[in-house]
Amino acid sequence: MKIQIIIVKLIVLGALFIISNQNLHLAIPAERAVFLDAYSSWFTNILHQVAQVTGYVVRFDWLPKTDAVISIRNFIN
């Protein structure tokens, strides 16, 4: 539950940064469209980066080489 709350807070914080950095007034429909465009671009970029990191982690060779395991066992004995 804590992870979901942290993710929601980061998403809301990102929206607030976009609003403040671009000095947008969401009551004006034209600026609301600018916000939605910037926010969707930012969020799409976040999802793309998460997919890249996930793909890297999945393809990573996590198992040690068999020689390393043998040498560690010889060292311990």
RODO-869713 format. One line per 3 residues: number of its first residue (from 1); their letters; for each residue z, y, x of N, C-alpha, C, O. Coordinates in nm, 2 decimals, always signed. Example, Ala and Ser with C-alpha at 12.3 -4.5 7.8 and 13.67 -1.06 7.14 Angstrom:
2
1> as> +0.78/-0.57/+1.32/+0.78/-0.45/+1.23/+0.78/-0.33/+1.32/+0.85/-0.33/+1.42 ~ +0.71/-0.22/+1.28/+0.71/-0.11/+1.37/+0.79/+0.00/+1.29/+0.80/+0.11/+1.34
***
This chain:
77
1> mki> +0.00/-0.12/+0.08/+0.00/+0.00/+0.00/+0.00/+0.13/+0.09/-0.06/+0.23/+0.05 ~ +0.07/+0.12/+0.20/+0.07/+0.24/+0.29/-0.06/+0.27/+0.35/-0.10/+0.39/+0.36 ~ -0.14/+0.17/+0.37/-0.27/+0.19/+0.43/-0.36/+0.26/+0.33/-0.44/+0.36/+0.37
4> qii> -0.36/+0.22/+0.20/-0.44/+0.29/+0.10/-0.40/+0.44/+0.09/-0.49/+0.52/+0.07 ~ -0.27/+0.46/+0.09/-0.22/+0.60/+0.08/-0.27/+0.68/+0.20/-0.31/+0.80/+0.18 ~ -0.27/+0.63/+0.32/-0.31/+0.70/+0.43/-0.46/+0.73/+0.43/-0.50/+0.84/+0.46
7> ivk> -0.54/+0.63/+0.38/-0.68/+0.65/+0.36/-0.71/+0.76/+0.26/-0.80/+0.84/+0.29 ~ -0.64/+0.76/+0.15/-0.67/+0.86/+0.05/-0.63/+1.00/+0.10/-0.70/+1.10/+0.08 ~ -0.52/+1.01/+0.18/-0.48/+1.14/+0.23/-0.58/+1.19/+0.33/-0.61/+1.31/+0.34
10> liv> -0.64/+1.10/+0.42/-0.74/+1.14/+0.51/-0.87/+1.19/+0.44/-0.93/+1.28/+0.48 ~ -0.90/+1.12/+0.33/-1.02/+1.16/+0.25/-1.00/+1.30/+0.19/-1.09/+1.39/+0.20 ~ -0.88/+1.32/+0.13/-0.85/+1.45/+0.07/-0.84/+1.56/+0.18/-0.89/+1.67/+0.16
13> lga> -0.78/+1.53/+0.30/-0.77/+1.62/+0.41/-0.91/+1.66/+0.46/-0.93/+1.78/+0.49 ~ -1.00/+1.56/+0.47/-1.14/+1.59/+0.51/-1.21/+1.69/+0.41/-1.28/+1.78/+0.45 ~ -1.18/+1.67/+0.28/-1.24/+1.76/+0.18/-1.18/+1.90/+0.20/-1.26/+2.00/+0.19
16> lfi> -1.05/+1.91/+0.22/-0.99/+2.04/+0.24/-1.05/+2.11/+0.36/-1.07/+2.23/+0.36 ~ -1.07/+2.04/+0.47/-1.13/+2.10/+0.59/-1.27/+2.15/+0.57/-1.30/+2.25/+0.62 ~ -1.35/+2.07/+0.49/-1.48/+2.12/+0.46/-1.48/+2.25/+0.38/-1.55/+2.34/+0.41
19> isn> -1.39/+2.25/+0.28/-1.38/+2.37/+0.20/-1.33/+2.49/+0.28/-1.39/+2.60/+0.27 ~ -1.23/+2.47/+0.37/-1.18/+2.59/+0.44/-1.28/+2.63/+0.56/-1.29/+2.75/+0.58 ~ -1.34/+2.53/+0.63/-1.43/+2.57/+0.74/-1.55/+2.64/+0.69/-1.60/+2.73/+0.76
22> qnl> -1.60/+2.61/+0.57/-1.72/+2.67/+0.52/-1.69/+2.78/+0.42/-1.78/+2.84/+0.37 ~ -1.56/+2.81/+0.41/-1.52/+2.92/+0.32/-1.58/+2.91/+0.18/-1.64/+3.00/+0.13 ~ -1.57/+2.79/+0.12/-1.63/+2.76/-0.01/-1.53/+2.79/-0.13/-1.41/+2.77/-0.11
25> hla> -1.59/+2.84/-0.23/-1.51/+2.87/-0.36/-1.57/+2.77/-0.46/-1.68/+2.78/-0.51 ~ -1.49/+2.67/-0.50/-1.54/+2.56/-0.58/-1.56/+2.60/-0.73/-1.62/+2.53/-0.81 ~ -1.51/+2.72/-0.76/-1.54/+2.77/-0.90/-1.68/+2.82/-0.92/-1.73/+2.82/-1.03
28> ipa> -1.75/+2.84/-0.81/-1.89/+2.89/-0.81/-1.98/+2.76/-0.80/-1.97/+2.69/-0.71 ~ -2.07/+2.74/-0.90/-2.15/+2.62/-0.90/-2.24/+2.60/-0.78/-2.25/+2.49/-0.73 ~ -2.29/+2.71/-0.72/-2.38/+2.69/-0.60/-2.30/+2.65/-0.48/-2.34/+2.56/-0.41
31> era> -2.18/+2.70/-0.47/-2.09/+2.66/-0.36/-2.04/+2.52/-0.38/-2.01/+2.44/-0.28 ~ -2.02/+2.48/-0.50/-1.98/+2.34/-0.53/-2.09/+2.24/-0.49/-2.05/+2.13/-0.44 ~ -2.21/+2.28/-0.51/-2.32/+2.19/-0.46/-2.33/+2.18/-0.31/-2.35/+2.08/-0.26
34> vfl> -2.30/+2.29/-0.24/-2.29/+2.29/-0.10/-2.18/+2.20/-0.05/-2.19/+2.12/+0.04 ~ -2.06/+2.21/-0.12/-1.95/+2.12/-0.09/-1.99/+1.98/-0.11/-1.96/+1.89/-0.02 ~ -2.05/+1.94/-0.22/-2.08/+1.80/-0.25/-2.18/+1.75/-0.14/-2.17/+1.63/-0.10
37> day> -2.27/+1.83/-0.10/-2.37/+1.79/+0.00/-2.30/+1.77/+0.14/-2.32/+1.66/+0.20 ~ -2.21/+1.86/+0.18/-2.14/+1.85/+0.30/-2.04/+1.73/+0.30/-2.03/+1.65/+0.40 ~ -1.97/+1.71/+0.19/-1.88/+1.61/+0.18/-1.94/+1.47/+0.18/-1.90/+1.38/+0.24
40> ssw> -2.05/+1.46/+0.10/-2.12/+1.33/+0.10/-2.18/+1.29/+0.24/-2.18/+1.18/+0.28 ~ -2.23/+1.39/+0.31/-2.28/+1.37/+0.44/-2.17/+1.33/+0.54/-2.18/+1.23/+0.61 ~ -2.05/+1.39/+0.53/-1.94/+1.36/+0.61/-1.89/+1.22/+0.58/-1.86/+1.14/+0.67
43> ftn> -1.88/+1.18/+0.45/-1.83/+1.05/+0.41/-1.93/+0.94/+0.45/-1.88/+0.83/+0.49 ~ -2.06/+0.97/+0.44/-2.16/+0.87/+0.48/-2.15/+0.85/+0.63/-2.16/+0.73/+0.67 ~ -2.12/+0.95/+0.70/-2.11/+0.94/+0.85/-1.99/+0.85/+0.88/-1.99/+0.77/+0.97
46> ilh> -1.88/+0.87/+0.81/-1.75/+0.80/+0.83/-1.78/+0.65/+0.80/-1.74/+0.56/+0.88 ~ -1.85/+0.62/+0.69/-1.88/+0.48/+0.66/-1.97/+0.42/+0.76/-1.95/+0.30/+0.80 ~ -2.07/+0.49/+0.81/-2.16/+0.44/+0.91/-2.08/+0.41/+1.04/-2.10/+0.30/+1.10
49> qva> -1.99/+0.49/+1.08/-1.91/+0.47/+1.20/-1.82/+0.35/+1.19/-1.80/+0.27/+1.28 ~ -1.76/+0.33/+1.07/-1.67/+0.22/+1.04/-1.76/+0.09/+1.05/-1.71/-0.01/+1.10 ~ -1.88/+0.09/+1.00/-1.97/-0.03/+1.00/-2.00/-0.06/+1.15/-2.01/-0.18/+1.18
52> qvt> -2.03/+0.04/+1.23/-2.06/+0.02/+1.37/-1.94/-0.05/+1.44/-1.96/-0.14/+1.52 ~ -1.82/+0.01/+1.42/-1.70/-0.05/+1.49/-1.68/-0.19/+1.44/-1.65/-0.28/+1.52 ~ -1.69/-0.22/+1.31/-1.67/-0.35/+1.26/-1.77/-0.45/+1.32/-1.74/-0.56/+1.35
55> gyv> -1.90/-0.41/+1.32/-2.00/-0.49/+1.38/-1.97/-0.52/+1.53/-1.99/-0.63/+1.58 ~ -1.92/-0.42/+1.60/-1.89/-0.45/+1.74/-1.77/-0.54/+1.76/-1.77/-0.63/+1.84 ~ -1.67/-0.53/+1.67/-1.55/-0.62/+1.68/-1.59/-0.76/+1.64/-1.54/-0.86/+1.70
58> vrf> -1.68/-0.78/+1.54/-1.72/-0.91/+1.50/-1.80/-0.98/+1.61/-1.79/-1.10/+1.63 ~ -1.89/-0.90/+1.68/-1.98/-0.96/+1.78/-1.90/-0.98/+1.92/-1.96/-1.05/+2.01 ~ -1.79/-0.92/+1.93/-1.71/-0.93/+2.06/-1.67/-1.07/+2.09/-1.62/-1.14/+1.99
61> dwl> -1.68/-1.12/+2.21/-1.64/-1.25/+2.25/-1.49/-1.25/+2.28/-1.44/-1.20/+2.38 ~ -1.41/-1.30/+2.18/-1.26/-1.29/+2.19/-1.20/-1.40/+2.27/-1.09/-1.39/+2.31 ~ -1.27/-1.51/+2.28/-1.21/-1.63/+2.35/-1.23/-1.62/+2.50/-1.33/-1.57/+2.55
64> pkt> -1.12/-1.66/+2.57/-1.13/-1.65/+2.72/-1.22/-1.75/+2.77/-1.25/-1.85/+2.70 ~ -1.27/-1.73/+2.89/-1.35/-1.83/+2.96/-1.27/-1.96/+2.99/-1.15/-1.95/+3.01 ~ -1.33/-2.07/+2.99/-1.25/-2.20/+3.02/-1.19/-2.20/+3.16/-1.09/-2.26/+3.17
67> dav> -1.26/-2.14/+3.25/-1.21/-2.14/+3.39/-1.08/-2.06/+3.40/-0.98/-2.10/+3.47 ~ -1.07/-1.95/+3.32/-0.95/-1.87/+3.32/-0.83/-1.94/+3.26/-0.72/-1.93/+3.31 ~ -0.86/-2.02/+3.16/-0.75/-2.10/+3.09/-0.70/-2.21/+3.19/-0.58/-2.23/+3.20
70> isi> -0.79/-2.27/+3.26/-0.75/-2.37/+3.35/-0.67/-2.32/+3.47/-0.57/-2.37/+3.51 ~ -0.72/-2.20/+3.52/-0.64/-2.14/+3.64/-0.51/-2.10/+3.60/-0.41/-2.10/+3.68 ~ -0.49/-2.05/+3.47/-0.36/-2.01/+3.43/-0.27/-2.13/+3.41/-0.15/-2.12/+3.45
73> rnf> -0.32/-2.24/+3.36/-0.24/-2.36/+3.35/-0.20/-2.41/+3.48/-0.08/-2.46/+3.50 ~ -0.29/-2.41/+3.58/-0.25/-2.45/+3.72/-0.15/-2.36/+3.78/-0.06/-2.41/+3.85 ~ -0.15/-2.23/+3.75/-0.06/-2.14/+3.80/+0.08/-2.16/+3.75/+0.18/-2.15/+3.82
76> in> +0.09/-2.19/+3.62/+0.22/-2.21/+3.55/+0.29/-2.34/+3.60/+0.41/-2.34/+3.62 ~ +0.21/-2.45/+3.62/+0.26/-2.58/+3.66/+0.29/-2.56/+3.81/+0.34/-2.66/+3.87
***
